[in-house]
Amino acid sequence: MNDLTITNIRYEDLKKFPNHFDVQYVNAYFVVEDSNEDDYPLEINKSYRSDFFCLIIVRNGMVKYTVNDTQYAILKGGILFCNNTDTFSINEVTADYEAKYMYFTEELFVEAKMNFKSIHILQELKGLFNYPILKEHGLLEKFSFYVNQLEALNRADKKNVYAGDMIMHYVSLMMYEMELFINKSQVSRTPTTREEEIVTSFFILVGENYKANHNVQFYADKLFITRKYLSKVTNKLLFRTPREVISYALMIEAKVLLRNSNLSITDIVNELNFTDQAIFSKFFKKHAGVSPTQFRQRAFDN
C-alpha cells in the first residue's frame, strides 16, 4: 500500500456523499449510484477498508486498484465484487471512467431470507475481489438489469407498493446467478499457499458445523493445526479471529430465524446450540446492539 494509514469507511458514511443527500430509500441496507472520474468519492493512493460490500459494473474507461501490494485493473464491461475484509487503494481512474456501484450490508441478505448456506456465497465471492470478471457478457447483462431494477425500486418516492418484495426477489436472483457463475467457471481460485488453503477449509467447516460447534478448538483439530496457528492465519488473511468468523455465521442465522420464522427464542437457542437463553441473549446483544426480542420486534414493525 502506498499509504500505511488505513481509513475505515462505514456504511453510514455513504449518506454524506452528494448523491445520497435527502434521498429516502425503501430498503436501508443498500444504495445504488453512478460514478465517474469527476465525482469519484475516494482519494487516489489512499488505503481504505469498509464495513460493507460493493458490486461495481464498469461501463466505460478503466480503474486501477491495489490489494495486498498487487495492482489490478478493471475495464469497460468488467464486474468487480469488493468485500469488507481487504484493505485496498485506488491508483488511477481514467478521464472517461463511468461505473454503476451497489453498496450493501449483510443485513440485506438477512432480509432476503437467505440461510447461512446461501450467505456462504459471500465467502466465495471474497475470492473474486482480486479478480475482476471480464468478457462475461451474459453475466454483465443480467447484473446490469438487476442493479438497474434495484435502483429504481429502492426510491421511496416511486411509491411502488410491492417494492420491498421485488427488491428481495432481485437480490436473491443476483446472488444465485453469481453462485452459478462461480460453480460453472470455477472462478474461485485454487489456494496457492498453505495459509489460503487453511482459510478456505476453515470456511467450509464453519458452514457445515457452526450450529453444533462454537468452539475454535474443534475447527483447529479438524484442520490438524493448533488453535494458535489458526488464529494467526485468519488474522493475517481476514483481519478477523476464528471466533469472529464463527460468531458472524451464528449471528446471520440468528437474525434470519428471528426475522423470518415462527420459532420462539427458546427454539432458536436450541437450534443454534446455545446452553441457555441468557447466554444467547448476551451473545446476540454484544454483536447486534439490541436483544433478540428487540431485534424481532423491530423486524415486525418494519
C-alpha positions in Angstrom: 0.0 0.0 0.0 1.2 3.5 -0.7 -0.3 4.8 2.5 0.2 2.9 5.7 -2.7 4.7 7.4 -5.9 2.9 6.7 -9.2 4.9 6.5 -12.2 3.0 7.6 -15.4 3.7 5.6 -18.7 2.9 7.4 -21.9 2.3 5.5 -23.4 5.2 7.3 -20.7 7.4 5.8 -22.3 6.9 2.3 -25.1 9.2 3.3 -22.6 12.0 3.3 -21.9 11.5 -0.4 -23.7 14.1 -2.5 -25.7 11.5 -4.4 -27.4 10.5 -1.1 -28.5 13.8 0.4 -32.2 13.9 1.3 -32.9 10.6 -0.5 -35.5 8.3 1.1 -34.9 4.5 0.4 -37.4 1.6 0.6 -34.6 -0.6 1.8 -32.0 0.9 4.1 -29.4 -1.9 3.6 -28.3 -1.0 0.0 -27.8 2.0 -2.3 -27.0 2.2 -6.0 -25.3 5.2 -7.6 -23.5 6.2 -10.8 -19.9 7.3 -10.5 -17.3 8.9 -12.9 -13.9 10.4 -12.7 -15.2 13.8 -11.8 -17.1 12.8 -8.7 -15.1 9.7 -7.6 -15.5 9.7 -3.8 -12.2 8.1 -2.8 -8.7 9.7 -2.8 -6.1 8.3 -5.1 -3.4 6.1 -3.5 -5.0 6.2 -0.1 -5.6 3.0 1.8 -9.2 2.1 2.8 -11.3 -0.7 4.4 -15.1 -0.7 4.5 -17.6 -2.4 6.8 -19.9 -3.1 3.8 -19.8 -4.9 0.4 -19.8 -3.3 -3.0 -20.6 -4.5 -6.6 -19.1 -2.4 -9.3 -20.1 -2.6 -13.0 -17.7 -0.6 -15.2 -19.5 1.0 -18.1 -16.6 2.9 -19.6 -12.9 3.6 -19.1 -10.7 1.9 -16.5 -9.9 1.9 -12.8 -6.6 0.5 -11.4 -6.5 -0.6 -7.7 -4.2 -2.4 -5.3 -5.0 -5.2 -2.9 -2.2 -6.6 -0.7 0.5 -4.9 -2.7 -0.7 -6.3 -6.0 -2.2 -4.0 -8.7 -5.1 -4.9 -10.9 -7.3 -3.2 -13.5 -10.9 -3.4 -14.4 -12.0 -2.2 -17.8 -15.3 -1.4 -19.6 -17.7 -4.3 -19.3 -16.0 -5.6 -16.2 -17.6 -6.6 -12.9 -15.9 -6.4 -9.5 -17.1 -7.6 -6.1 -15.5 -5.8 -3.2 -15.7 -7.5 0.2 -15.5 -6.0 3.7 -12.2 -7.7 4.7 -9.5 -6.5 2.4 -7.6 -3.2 2.6 -7.4 -1.6 -0.8 -6.3 1.6 -2.6 -7.4 3.2 -5.9 -4.4 4.1 -8.1 -5.8 5.5 -11.2 -9.2 6.4 -12.6 -9.3 7.3 -16.3 -11.0 10.5 -17.5 -13.7 8.6 -19.3 -14.5 6.3 -16.4 -18.1 5.6 -15.7 -19.5 2.9 -13.4 -22.5 1.7 -11.5 -22.0 1.0 -7.8 -24.2 -1.0 -5.5 -23.2 -0.8 -1.8 -24.8 -3.2 0.6 -24.6 -4.7 4.1 -25.0 -8.3 5.4 -28.5 -7.2 6.6 -29.7 -7.2 3.0 -29.2 -11.0 2.9 -30.9 -11.5 6.2 -33.9 -9.7 4.8 -33.7 -11.8 1.6 -34.3 -14.8 3.9 -31.1 -16.5 2.9 -29.7 -19.1 5.3 -26.0 -19.4 6.0 -25.6 -21.9 3.2 -26.6 -19.1 0.9 -24.8 -16.5 2.9 -21.7 -18.6 2.2 -21.9 -17.1 -1.3 -20.4 -14.0 0.3 -17.4 -16.1 1.5 -17.0 -17.5 -2.1 -17.2 -14.0 -3.6 -14.3 -12.8 -1.4 -12.0 -14.8 -3.6 -13.2 -12.7 -6.5 -12.0 -9.3 -5.1 -8.6 -9.6 -6.7 -10.0 -10.9 -10.0 -12.3 -8.7 -12.0 -14.8 -10.6 -14.1 -14.1 -9.6 -17.7 -15.7 -10.5 -21.0 -18.7 -12.3 -19.4 -21.4 -10.6 -21.4 -24.2 -12.8 -20.3 -23.5 -12.1 -16.6 -22.8 -8.4 -17.3 -26.2 -8.1 -19.0 -28.1 -9.8 -16.1 -26.3 -7.9 -13.4 -26.8 -4.6 -15.1 -30.5 -5.4 -15.4 -30.8 -6.5 -11.7 -28.9 -3.4 -10.4 -31.0 -1.0 -12.5 -34.2 -2.6 -11.2 -33.0 -2.4 -7.6 -32.0 1.2 -8.0 -35.5 2.1 -9.3 -37.4 0.0 -6.8 -35.4 1.5 -3.9 -36.5 5.0 -4.4 -39.3 5.6 -1.9 -40.7 8.5 -4.0 -41.8 6.0 -6.7 -44.5 4.6 -4.3 -44.4 1.0 -5.5 -46.5 -1.0 -3.0 -44.6 -4.2 -4.0 -41.2 -2.6 -4.0 -39.9 -4.4 -0.8 -40.8 -7.9 -2.1 -39.5 -7.2 -5.5 -36.2 -6.0 -4.1 -35.8 -9.3 -2.3 -36.6 -11.1 -5.5 -33.8 -9.4 -7.4 -31.3 -9.6 -4.6 -31.8 -13.4 -4.5 -31.6 -13.7 -8.3 -28.4 -11.7 -8.4 -26.6 -13.7 -5.8 -27.7 -17.1 -7.1 -26.6 -16.0 -10.6 -23.2 -15.3 -9.1 -23.0 -18.7 -7.4 -23.9 -20.4 -10.6 -21.2 -18.5 -12.4 -18.6 -19.4 -9.8 -19.6 -23.1 -9.9 -19.6 -23.2 -13.7 -16.4 -21.3 -14.5 -14.5 -22.3 -11.3 -13.5 -18.7 -10.8 -12.9 -19.4 -7.1 -9.1 -19.9 -7.4 -7.3 -22.9 -6.0 -5.4 -21.8 -2.9 -1.8 -21.0 -3.8 -0.4 -21.1 -0.3 -0.9 -23.3 2.7 -2.4 -20.4 4.6 -5.1 -19.7 1.9 -5.9 -23.4 1.9 -6.4 -23.4 5.7 -8.8 -20.4 5.4 -10.8 -22.0 2.6 -11.1 -25.2 4.6 -12.0 -23.3 7.7 -14.8 -21.5 5.9 -16.2 -24.8 4.6 -16.0 -26.4 8.1 -17.8 -23.4 9.7 -20.5 -23.6 7.1 -21.1 -27.2 7.9 -20.7 -27.1 11.7 -21.3 -23.6 13.1 -24.6 -24.5 14.7 -23.3 -27.6 16.5 -19.8 -26.4 17.3 -18.9 -22.9 18.5 -15.5 -23.9 19.9 -12.5 -22.8 17.9 -10.5 -25.8 19.1 -13.0 -28.1 17.2 -12.0 -26.4 13.9 -8.3 -26.4 14.6 -8.5 -30.1 15.4 -10.4 -30.8 12.1 -7.7 -28.9 10.2 -4.9 -30.7 12.1 -3.3 -27.5 13.3 -3.1 -25.7 16.6 -5.6 -23.1 17.7 -2.9 -20.5 17.9 -1.8 -21.1 14.2 -5.4 -21.0 13.0 -5.8 -17.6 14.8 -2.6 -16.4 13.2 -3.7 -17.3 9.7 -7.2 -15.9 9.9 -5.9 -12.7 11.4 -3.3 -12.4 8.7 -5.6 -13.1 5.7 -9.0 -11.9 7.0 -8.2 -9.4 9.7 -10.6 -11.5 11.9 -10.1 -14.1 14.6 -11.6 -17.6 14.2 -14.1 -16.7 16.9 -15.3 -13.7 14.9 -15.9 -15.9 11.8 -17.9 -18.4 13.8 -19.8 -15.6 15.5 -20.6 -14.0 12.2 -22.1 -17.2 11.0 -24.2 -17.6 14.1 -25.4 -14.0 14.0 -26.5 -14.3 10.4 -28.5 -17.4 11.1 -29.9 -15.9 14.4 -31.1 -12.8 12.5 -32.6 -14.9 9.8 -34.5 -17.1 12.3 -35.7 -14.1 14.3 -36.8 -12.2 11.3 -38.3 -14.9 9.1 -39.5 -17.8 11.3 -42.2 -18.6 13.8 -39.7 -20.2 16.1 -39.7 -19.0 19.7 -36.5 -17.6 21.1 -36.1 -20.8 23.1 -36.4 -22.8 19.9 -33.7 -20.6 18.3 -31.5 -21.1 21.3 -31.8 -24.9 20.8 -31.4 -24.6 17.1 -28.1 -22.8 17.4 -26.9 -25.0 20.3 -26.5 -22.3 23.0 -26.5 -23.5 26.6 -29.4 -21.3 27.6 -31.4 -18.2 26.6 -29.4 -15.9 28.8 -26.1 -16.8 27.1 -27.7 -16.5 23.7 -29.2 -13.1 24.6 -25.9 -11.8 25.9 -24.1 -13.0 22.7 -26.7 -11.5 20.4 -26.8 -8.1 22.2 -23.0 -8.0 22.1 -22.9 -8.3 18.3 -26.2 -6.6 17.3 -26.5 -3.9 20.0 -30.1 -5.0 20.9 -31.6 -8.0 22.5 -33.2 -10.8 20.4 -36.6 -9.7 21.4 -36.0 -6.1 20.4 -34.5 -7.2 17.1 -37.6 -9.3 16.3 -39.9 -6.5 17.3 -38.1 -4.0 15.1 -38.3 -6.5 12.2 -42.1 -6.9 12.7 -42.5 -3.1 13.0 -40.8 -2.6 9.7 
